[in-house]
Amino acid sequence: MPTRRILAWALGWLVLTPAVAGAGTAWAPATLEQYFRVEWSATPALGSSSVSGSVTNLGAGPAERVQLLVESLDAAGTVVGSSAAYVVGGVPASQRGYFSARVPAAATYRVRIVAFDWAGCRN
């Protein structure tokens, strides 16, 4: 029976994660800015770009499963596409975690955190 519960949880997580990320986050932007600092840069490549950077955890505890949304913007600032990026591993308190994502070529980008968990705070 425990195996079924684990499988059901894993399947639910896989199915719901993209929907939650697409719908936005329950965290207010001011709250995210209080706990995290996102720094990034874009490197153009033939027909695409790479957006990479770091997330600094300003909180008192470690963060896990940090997911970012990379929005591609045209010259007028209109969103023309989006991609997901993930911090590799957790982000300990007062330290950095790193991410990188291949994205379509665009005039510029906007990068923001859309989901994360505090370590040890699972439901």
N, C-alpha and C positions, 0 to 999 in steps of 0.2 A: 503493500500500500504506500509506504513513503516514496518509493520510486515513482509512482503515478503522480503524487502531489508535486514532486520535483519537476517531472516532465511537464505537467500542466502549468506550473509556475513559469518554467523556461519558455514554453510556447507562448503563453500570455505576454511575457515580457518582450519577446521578439515581435509579436504582432502589434502590441500597443506602443512600443518605443517610437517608431516613426510617426504615429498619429499624435502622440504627446508632443514630440519635437515640432511637428508641423503646426500644432495648435497654439504654440507659445509656451510660456512658463508660468508657474504659480508664483514665482519670485518677482517682486517688484524691481525694476531697474536700479532704484536707489539702494535696495538691499544688496543686489549683486555687486554694485560698486563699493559698498561697504566691506564686503568680504573678499573680493577678487579684483585684480588689475590685469587686463589683457593687453599685451603688446604684440604686434605682428608686422610683417612686411610681405609684399608680393614680389615675386620674381617671374617676369614674363618668359614664356617659352613659345615655341612654334605652335600657334593655334590654341594655346592654353596658358595657364599660369600656375604657380605654386604659392600658396599662402601658408606661411609658417610663423610660429612665434611661441610665446610663453604665457602661462597663466600663473600669477603670483597669488598665493593663498594668504590673505591678510587676517583670516579668522584664527580662532584659538585651537581648532581641531583639524585633523586631516580630512581632505575632501576626496571622494572616489567618483568614478564614472562621470567625469566632467565632459559634457558634450557642448560643442560650439556650433553656431550657425554662421556660415560664411555666405553673405549675400553679395551677388555681383550687381554692380550699379552701372547704368549708362552715364553719359556726360551730363545729363540733366538731374542725376541722382535718383532715377527711377530703378527699382529692383527689377532686374531682367533674368535672374536665376538665383539658385541657392544650392549650397552643398553642406554636408555635415562634416565636422572634424571632431576628433576625440583626443583628449590629453592621454598620453601613454602612461599607464600606471596611475597611482594616486598622487595627490599634491599635499605633502605634509604642511603643517602650519608654518607660516613664515618662510616658505620655500616656493620654488617654481616647478611647474610641470610643462612639458613641451608638446606641441602639436604641429601637424603639417597636413595639407590637403591639396590635391590637384584640382583646379577649378577652371571653368571656361574663361577665355580672355574677356576682359571687361575694362571699362574706363577706370574704375576704382572698386573697392570692396568695403564692406562693413562686417566686422566680426564681433559676435557677442555670445555669451554663455546662455544656453537655453535649459540645461538640466545638470544637476549634480546631486550627490548624496554626501552627507557628513558621515565619516567612517563610524561604524558602531550604532548608527541610528536607523537600522532597517526595520520595516514593519513586519 
